[in-house]
Amino acid sequence: MTFLALDSIAVPDIHPQAPLVTRKARLSDIEAIHELIGYWAARGQMLVRSRSLLAETIRDFHLVLAEAHEGKPGGLAGVCGLHLLAPDLAEVRGLAIHPHMQGRGLGKQLVEACEREARDIALPALFAWTYQQAFFEKCGFVRIDKTHLHPKVWSECQRCAFFENCNEIAMLRELT
C-alpha cells in the first residue's frame, strides 16, 4: 500500500477514480478517521481528534469510502460529523477529504448528509468552526460573530488547546 506523508502523518493512497459508497461510521473506522483528520491537522487545516474522542462520538460521523479499483485497495475518501450540542443546535465537525479525492464534491455531499440528519430530528440550525469560509458559504452557511455562539459551544471550546488563541471562523446555517 502506498502512503502520502508529511511530518510522519500519512494516509493510505487511494485511486481518485474509485467507485464511492456513503455510510455511517463504525468503531472499526476509528483508525482511518484518525489518520485522515491527523493528515490535515498536521497542515494546520483542522483540529486533531483523539482516538478516544472519535470512539465516544463515532455515531456522529458519516463516511465516503472508495472501493477497491483497478487492483488498488479502497479506503476512506472523506469524513464529516454531526455533533448535537443543544436541542436547537448541532455542529458540523471533523470534515476531512482525502487529498486525492479533493474537488469531487465529497465535502458538500457529507455536509448535506449532516444537514439531512439534522432536519430529520428537527434541528433548527447547524454550526461549524472552520478555516474554509468559502466552502461553508457554498453550503449555505453564513459567518457569524463568535460572541453570538450558544453557551454549550463555549463549554466545549474550553477543552481545546487553542482556546486562548482560536483563529477558526464561526459559521451558521439556519434550517427552519
PyRosetta script that sets phi, psi and omega in degrees:
from pyrosetta import init, pose_from_sequence

init()
pose = pose_from_sequence("MTFLALDSIAVPDIHPQAPLVTRKARLSDIEAIHELIGYWAARGQMLVRSRSLLAETIRDFHLVLAEAHEGKPGGLAGVCGLHLLAPDLAEVRGLAIHPHMQGRGLGKQLVEACEREARDIALPALFAWTYQQAFFEKCGFVRIDKTHLHPKVWSECQRCAFFENCNEIAMLRELT")
pose.set_psi(1, 135.7)
pose.set_omega(1, 178.2)
pose.set_phi(2, -90.7)
pose.set_psi(2, 144.8)
pose.set_omega(2, 178.6)
pose.set_phi(3, -122.0)
pose.set_psi(3, 148.0)
pose.set_omega(3, 169.0)
pose.set_phi(4, -96.1)
pose.set_psi(4, 132.8)
pose.set_omega(4, -174.5)
pose.set_phi(5, -137.9)
pose.set_psi(5, 150.3)
pose.set_omega(5, 170.9)
pose.set_phi(6, -156.3)
pose.set_psi(6, 127.5)
pose.set_omega(6, 178.1)
pose.set_phi(7, 52.9)
pose.set_psi(7, 41.3)
pose.set_omega(7, 179.4)
pose.set_phi(8, 64.4)
pose.set_psi(8, 9.8)
pose.set_omega(8, 173.6)
pose.set_phi(9, -100.3)
pose.set_psi(9, 122.3)
pose.set_omega(9, -175.5)
pose.set_phi(10, -133.4)
pose.set_psi(10, 153.4)
pose.set_omega(10, 169.9)
pose.set_phi(11, -126.3)
pose.set_psi(11, 143.5)
pose.set_omega(11, 177.9)
pose.set_phi(12, -60.3)
pose.set_psi(12, 139.8)
pose.set_omega(12, 178.1)
pose.set_phi(13, -72.2)
pose.set_psi(13, 142.1)
pose.set_omega(13, 174.4)
pose.set_phi(14, -133.7)
pose.set_psi(14, 154.7)
pose.set_omega(14, -178.1)
pose.set_phi(15, -73.5)
pose.set_psi(15, 125.6)
pose.set_omega(15, -176.5)
pose.set_phi(16, -64.8)
pose.set_psi(16, -16.4)
pose.set_omega(16, 179.3)
pose.set_phi(17, -101.5)
pose.set_psi(17, 10.5)
pose.set_omega(17, -177.9)
pose.set_phi(18, -63.1)
pose.set_psi(18, 143.9)
pose.set_omega(18, 173.1)
pose.set_phi(19, -61.8)
pose.set_psi(19, 147.3)
pose.set_omega(19, -174.1)
pose.set_phi(20, -116.6)
pose.set_psi(20, 147.0)
pose.set_omega(20, 176.9)
pose.set_phi(21, -132.1)
pose.set_psi(21, 137.5)
pose.set_omega(21, 177.3)
pose.set_phi(22, -109.6)
pose.set_psi(22, 136.9)
pose.set_omega(22, 176.8)
pose.set_phi(23, -159.9)
pose.set_psi(23, 169.3)
pose.set_omega(23, 174.2)
pose.set_phi(24, -73.4)
pose.set_psi(24, 151.8)
pose.set_omega(24, -179.4)
pose.set_phi(25, -72.3)
pose.set_psi(25, 155.3)
pose.set_omega(25, 176.7)
pose.set_phi(26, -123.8)
pose.set_psi(26, 162.8)
pose.set_omega(26, 177.7)
pose.set_phi(27, -56.8)
pose.set_psi(27, -33.6)
pose.set_omega(27, 179.9)
pose.set_phi(28, -68.4)
pose.set_psi(28, -9.5)
pose.set_omega(28, 179.6)
pose.set_phi(29, -90.6)
pose.set_psi(29, -6.5)
pose.set_omega(29, -172.9)
pose.set_phi(30, -55.2)
pose.set_psi(30, -46.3)
pose.set_omega(30, -176.8)
pose.set_phi(31, -62.6)
pose.set_psi(31, -43.7)
pose.set_omega(31, 179.8)
pose.set_phi(32, -65.2)
pose.set_psi(32, -40.4)
pose.set_omega(32, 177.6)
pose.set_phi(33, -63.4)
pose.set_psi(33, -45.6)
pose.set_omega(33, -179.8)
pose.set_phi(34, -59.4)
pose.set_psi(34, -42.9)
pose.set_omega(34, 179.5)
pose.set_phi(35, -64.6)
pose.set_psi(35, -44.8)
pose.set_omega(35, -177.8)
pose.set_phi(36, -67.2)
pose.set_psi(36, -45.8)
pose.set_omega(36, 177.2)
pose.set_phi(37, -63.6)
pose.set_psi(37, -41.1)
pose.set_omega(37, 178.4)
pose.set_phi(38, -61.5)
pose.set_psi(38, -36.2)
pose.set_omega(38, 177.9)
pose.set_phi(39, -57.7)
pose.set_psi(39, -48.4)
pose.set_omega(39, -178.8)
pose.set_phi(40, -76.3)
pose.set_psi(40, -32.8)
pose.set_omega(40, 177.7)
pose.set_phi(41, -64.1)
pose.set_psi(41, -36.7)
pose.set_omega(41, 178.5)
pose.set_phi(42, -64.1)
pose.set_psi(42, -20.8)
pose.set_omega(42, 178.9)
pose.set_phi(43, -98.2)
pose.set_psi(43, 5.1)
pose.set_omega(43, 178.7)
pose.set_phi(44, 74.9)
pose.set_psi(44, 20.1)
pose.set_omega(44, -177.0)
pose.set_phi(45, -94.8)
pose.set_psi(45, -14.9)
pose.set_omega(45, 178.5)
pose.set_phi(46, -162.6)
pose.set_psi(46, 171.6)
pose.set_omega(46, 178.3)
pose.set_phi(47, -87.3)
pose.set_psi(47, 143.1)
pose.set_omega(47, 178.1)
pose.set_phi(48, -70.4)
pose.set_psi(48, 151.2)
pose.set_omega(48, 175.9)
pose.set_phi(49, -123.6)
pose.set_psi(49, 130.2)
pose.set_omega(49, 179.7)
pose.set_phi(50, -72.9)
pose.set_psi(50, 158.2)
pose.set_omega(50, 176.5)
pose.set_phi(51, -60.5)
pose.set_psi(51, -38.7)
pose.set_omega(51, -179.0)
pose.set_phi(52, -67.1)
pose.set_psi(52, -38.7)
pose.set_omega(52, 176.3)
pose.set_phi(53, -65.9)
pose.set_psi(53, -40.8)
pose.set_omega(53, 176.8)
pose.set_phi(54, -61.3)
pose.set_psi(54, -40.4)
pose.set_omega(54, 178.4)
pose.set_phi(55, -63.3)
pose.set_psi(55, -42.2)
pose.set_omega(55, -179.8)
pose.set_phi(56, -65.0)
pose.set_psi(56, -31.0)
pose.set_omega(56, -173.4)
pose.set_phi(57, -115.2)
pose.set_psi(57, 18.6)
pose.set_omega(57, -173.7)
pose.set_phi(58, -56.8)
pose.set_psi(58, -32.8)
pose.set_omega(58, -179.5)
pose.set_phi(59, -68.7)
pose.set_psi(59, -12.9)
pose.set_omega(59, 178.6)
pose.set_phi(60, -75.8)
pose.set_psi(60, -22.8)
pose.set_omega(60, -165.3)
pose.set_phi(61, -94.3)
pose.set_psi(61, 140.6)
pose.set_omega(61, 169.8)
pose.set_phi(62, -107.7)
pose.set_psi(62, 145.5)
pose.set_omega(62, 179.8)
pose.set_phi(63, -125.1)
pose.set_psi(63, 150.6)
pose.set_omega(63, 163.0)
pose.set_phi(64, -115.1)
pose.set_psi(64, 122.8)
pose.set_omega(64, -178.7)
pose.set_phi(65, -111.3)
pose.set_psi(65, 138.0)
pose.set_omega(65, 173.5)
pose.set_phi(66, -90.6)
pose.set_psi(66, 130.2)
pose.set_omega(66, 177.8)
pose.set_phi(67, -81.1)
pose.set_psi(67, 161.3)
pose.set_omega(67, 175.4)
pose.set_phi(68, -56.8)
pose.set_psi(68, 140.1)
pose.set_omega(68, -173.4)
pose.set_phi(69, -149.9)
pose.set_psi(69, 129.1)
pose.set_omega(69, 176.7)
pose.set_phi(70, 50.2)
pose.set_psi(70, 45.7)
pose.set_omega(70, 176.7)
pose.set_phi(71, 79.2)
pose.set_psi(71, -1.3)
pose.set_omega(71, 178.1)
pose.set_phi(72, -100.7)
pose.set_psi(72, 146.1)
pose.set_omega(72, 179.3)
pose.set_phi(73, -69.4)
pose.set_psi(73, 156.0)
pose.set_omega(73, 174.5)
pose.set_phi(74, -82.6)
pose.set_psi(74, -169.9)
pose.set_omega(74, 178.7)
pose.set_phi(75, 171.6)
pose.set_psi(75, -175.0)
pose.set_omega(75, -177.9)
pose.set_phi(76, -74.9)
pose.set_psi(76, 116.5)
pose.set_omega(76, 179.1)
pose.set_phi(77, -92.3)
pose.set_psi(77, -29.4)
pose.set_omega(77, -179.8)
pose.set_phi(78, -169.5)
pose.set_psi(78, 158.4)
pose.set_omega(78, -179.4)
pose.set_phi(79, -147.2)
pose.set_psi(79, 147.4)
pose.set_omega(79, 175.0)
pose.set_phi(80, -158.7)
pose.set_psi(80, 141.3)
pose.set_omega(80, -179.4)
pose.set_phi(81, -115.7)
pose.set_psi(81, 152.8)
pose.set_omega(81, 172.2)
pose.set_phi(82, -119.4)
pose.set_psi(82, 109.1)
pose.set_omega(82, -174.8)
pose.set_phi(83, -111.4)
pose.set_psi(83, 117.5)
pose.set_omega(83, 179.8)
pose.set_phi(84, -70.6)
pose.set_psi(84, 123.4)
pose.set_omega(84, -179.9)
pose.set_phi(85, -103.6)
pose.set_psi(85, -34.1)
pose.set_omega(85, -176.7)
pose.set_phi(86, -158.9)
pose.set_psi(86, 168.1)
pose.set_omega(86, 179.5)
pose.set_phi(87, -60.1)
pose.set_psi(87, -16.2)
pose.set_omega(87, -178.2)
pose.set_phi(88, -118.9)
pose.set_psi(88, 11.4)
pose.set_omega(88, -175.5)
pose.set_phi(89, -157.8)
pose.set_psi(89, 137.2)
pose.set_omega(89, 172.6)
pose.set_phi(90, -131.5)
pose.set_psi(90, 151.7)
pose.set_omega(90, 179.4)
pose.set_phi(91, -102.3)
pose.set_psi(91, 132.9)
pose.set_omega(91, 168.1)
pose.set_phi(92, -85.3)
pose.set_psi(92, 117.4)
pose.set_omega(92, -173.1)
pose.set_phi(93, -140.1)
pose.set_psi(93, 160.4)
pose.set_omega(93, 174.5)
pose.set_phi(94, 66.7)
pose.set_psi(94, 29.5)
pose.set_omega(94, 179.6)
pose.set_phi(95, -75.1)
pose.set_psi(95, 117.9)
pose.set_omega(95, -179.7)
pose.set_phi(96, -144.9)
pose.set_psi(96, 133.4)
pose.set_omega(96, 178.8)
pose.set_phi(97, -119.1)
pose.set_psi(97, 136.2)
pose.set_omega(97, 178.3)
pose.set_phi(98, -54.5)
pose.set_psi(98, 138.4)
pose.set_omega(98, -177.2)
pose.set_phi(99, -57.3)
pose.set_psi(99, -29.2)
pose.set_omega(99, 178.6)
pose.set_phi(100, -83.6)
pose.set_psi(100, -5.7)
pose.set_omega(100, -177.4)
pose.set_phi(101, -110.2)
pose.set_psi(101, 6.3)
pose.set_omega(101, 179.8)
pose.set_phi(102, -62.7)
pose.set_psi(102, 149.8)
pose.set_omega(102, 174.1)
pose.set_phi(103, 80.3)
pose.set_psi(103, 10.3)
pose.set_omega(103, -179.4)
pose.set_phi(104, -105.6)
pose.set_psi(104, 5.7)
pose.set_omega(104, 179.6)
pose.set_phi(105, 83.0)
pose.set_psi(105, 11.2)
pose.set_omega(105, -177.7)
pose.set_phi(106, -68.2)
pose.set_psi(106, -38.2)
pose.set_omega(106, 178.4)
pose.set_phi(107, -60.4)
pose.set_psi(107, -47.1)
pose.set_omega(107, 179.2)
pose.set_phi(108, -64.1)
pose.set_psi(108, -41.0)
pose.set_omega(108, 178.1)
pose.set_phi(109, -58.6)
pose.set_psi(109, -43.1)
pose.set_omega(109, -179.6)
pose.set_phi(110, -69.9)
pose.set_psi(110, -39.9)
pose.set_omega(110, 177.0)
pose.set_phi(111, -64.0)
pose.set_psi(111, -40.0)
pose.set_omega(111, 177.7)
pose.set_phi(112, -64.0)
pose.set_psi(112, -36.1)
pose.set_omega(112, 176.4)
pose.set_phi(113, -63.3)
pose.set_psi(113, -41.2)
pose.set_omega(113, 177.0)
pose.set_phi(114, -65.0)
pose.set_psi(114, -40.9)
pose.set_omega(114, 178.8)
pose.set_phi(115, -63.1)
pose.set_psi(115, -43.3)
pose.set_omega(115, 178.2)
pose.set_phi(116, -60.2)
pose.set_psi(116, -44.1)
pose.set_omega(116, 178.9)
pose.set_phi(117, -62.1)
pose.set_psi(117, -41.6)
pose.set_omega(117, 178.5)
pose.set_phi(118, -63.0)
pose.set_psi(118, -43.0)
pose.set_omega(118, 177.9)
pose.set_phi(119, -64.9)
pose.set_psi(119, -37.1)
pose.set_omega(119, 179.8)
pose.set_phi(120, -60.5)
pose.set_psi(120, -31.4)
pose.set_omega(120, 179.1)
pose.set_phi(121, -102.7)
pose.set_psi(121, 13.7)
pose.set_omega(121, 174.2)
pose.set_phi(122, 63.4)
pose.set_psi(122, 36.9)
pose.set_omega(122, 173.4)
pose.set_phi(123, -75.4)
pose.set_psi(123, 135.4)
pose.set_omega(123, -179.7)
pose.set_phi(124, -83.0)
pose.set_psi(124, -15.6)
pose.set_omega(124, -175.9)
pose.set_phi(125, -156.0)
pose.set_psi(125, 152.0)
pose.set_omega(125, 173.2)
pose.set_phi(126, -118.5)
pose.set_psi(126, 150.5)
pose.set_omega(126, -178.1)
pose.set_phi(127, -131.8)
pose.set_psi(127, 150.0)
pose.set_omega(127, 174.1)
pose.set_phi(128, -146.6)
pose.set_psi(128, 141.1)
pose.set_omega(128, 164.7)
pose.set_phi(129, -94.3)
pose.set_psi(129, 135.1)
pose.set_omega(129, -177.5)
pose.set_phi(130, -155.1)
pose.set_psi(130, 161.4)
pose.set_omega(130, 166.4)
pose.set_phi(131, -105.7)
pose.set_psi(131, -2.8)
pose.set_omega(131, -174.5)
pose.set_phi(132, -113.4)
pose.set_psi(132, 67.1)
pose.set_omega(132, -176.3)
pose.set_phi(133, -57.6)
pose.set_psi(133, -46.4)
pose.set_omega(133, -176.9)
pose.set_phi(134, -60.1)
pose.set_psi(134, -40.4)
pose.set_omega(134, 178.6)
pose.set_phi(135, -60.4)
pose.set_psi(135, -49.4)
pose.set_omega(135, -177.6)
pose.set_phi(136, -67.3)
pose.set_psi(136, -31.7)
pose.set_omega(136, 174.5)
pose.set_phi(137, -62.3)
pose.set_psi(137, -38.9)
pose.set_omega(137, 176.6)
pose.set_phi(138, -64.3)
pose.set_psi(138, -22.9)
pose.set_omega(138, 178.0)
pose.set_phi(139, -92.0)
pose.set_psi(139, 7.9)
pose.set_omega(139, 176.2)
pose.set_phi(140, 92.8)
pose.set_psi(140, 7.5)
pose.set_omega(140, 177.9)
pose.set_phi(141, -86.9)
pose.set_psi(141, 154.9)
pose.set_omega(141, 174.2)
pose.set_phi(142, -123.8)
pose.set_psi(142, 147.9)
pose.set_omega(142, 177.8)
pose.set_phi(143, -71.0)
pose.set_psi(143, 138.4)
pose.set_omega(143, 176.9)
pose.set_phi(144, -128.1)
pose.set_psi(144, 159.5)
pose.set_omega(144, 176.1)
pose.set_phi(145, -72.0)
pose.set_psi(145, 134.3)
pose.set_omega(145, -178.2)
pose.set_phi(146, -58.2)
pose.set_psi(146, -27.7)
pose.set_omega(146, -177.9)
pose.set_phi(147, -70.7)
pose.set_psi(147, -12.5)
pose.set_omega(147, 179.9)
pose.set_phi(148, -94.4)
pose.set_psi(148, 10.0)
pose.set_omega(148, -177.2)
pose.set_phi(149, -76.4)
pose.set_psi(149, 151.0)
pose.set_omega(149, 176.7)
pose.set_phi(150, -58.8)
pose.set_psi(150, 140.6)
pose.set_omega(150, 179.6)
pose.set_phi(151, -55.6)
pose.set_psi(151, -31.0)
pose.set_omega(151, 179.6)
pose.set_phi(152, -63.7)
pose.set_psi(152, -32.8)
pose.set_omega(152, 177.1)
pose.set_phi(153, -61.1)
pose.set_psi(153, -44.5)
pose.set_omega(153, -178.2)
pose.set_phi(154, -67.1)
pose.set_psi(154, -33.9)
pose.set_omega(154, 179.1)
pose.set_phi(155, -64.7)
pose.set_psi(155, -34.9)
pose.set_omega(155, 175.9)
pose.set_phi(156, -74.5)
pose.set_psi(156, -37.2)
pose.set_omega(156, -178.8)
pose.set_phi(157, -62.4)
pose.set_psi(157, -32.3)
pose.set_omega(157, -178.2)
pose.set_phi(158, -61.7)
pose.set_psi(158, -19.8)
pose.set_omega(158, 178.1)
pose.set_phi(159, -85.8)
pose.set_psi(159, -8.6)
pose.set_omega(159, -175.6)
pose.set_phi(160, -80.7)
pose.set_psi(160, 141.0)
pose.set_omega(160, 178.3)
pose.set_phi(161, -63.5)
pose.set_psi(161, -22.6)
pose.set_omega(161, -177.7)
pose.set_phi(162, -101.6)
pose.set_psi(162, 14.9)
pose.set_omega(162, -175.7)
pose.set_phi(163, -52.5)
pose.set_psi(163, -45.3)
pose.set_omega(163, -177.8)
pose.set_phi(164, -72.0)
pose.set_psi(164, -25.2)
pose.set_omega(164, -175.9)
pose.set_phi(165, -127.3)
pose.set_psi(165, 41.6)
pose.set_omega(165, -177.3)
pose.set_phi(166, -69.6)
pose.set_psi(166, 128.1)
pose.set_omega(166, 176.3)
pose.set_phi(167, -121.1)
pose.set_psi(167, 16.7)
pose.set_omega(167, 175.9)
pose.set_phi(168, -74.5)
pose.set_psi(168, 155.6)
pose.set_omega(168, -179.1)
pose.set_phi(169, -98.8)
pose.set_psi(169, 135.1)
pose.set_omega(169, 177.8)
pose.set_phi(170, -89.0)
pose.set_psi(170, 128.7)
pose.set_omega(170, -179.9)
pose.set_phi(171, -128.0)
pose.set_psi(171, 146.2)
pose.set_omega(171, -178.4)
pose.set_phi(172, -134.6)
pose.set_psi(172, 142.9)
pose.set_omega(172, 174.2)
pose.set_phi(173, -129.2)
pose.set_psi(173, 114.1)
pose.set_omega(173, 175.1)
pose.set_phi(174, -75.9)
pose.set_psi(174, 134.7)
pose.set_omega(174, -179.0)
pose.set_phi(175, -106.8)
pose.set_psi(175, -12.7)
pose.set_omega(175, -178.6)
pose.set_phi(176, -98.2)
pose.dump_pdb("model.pdb")
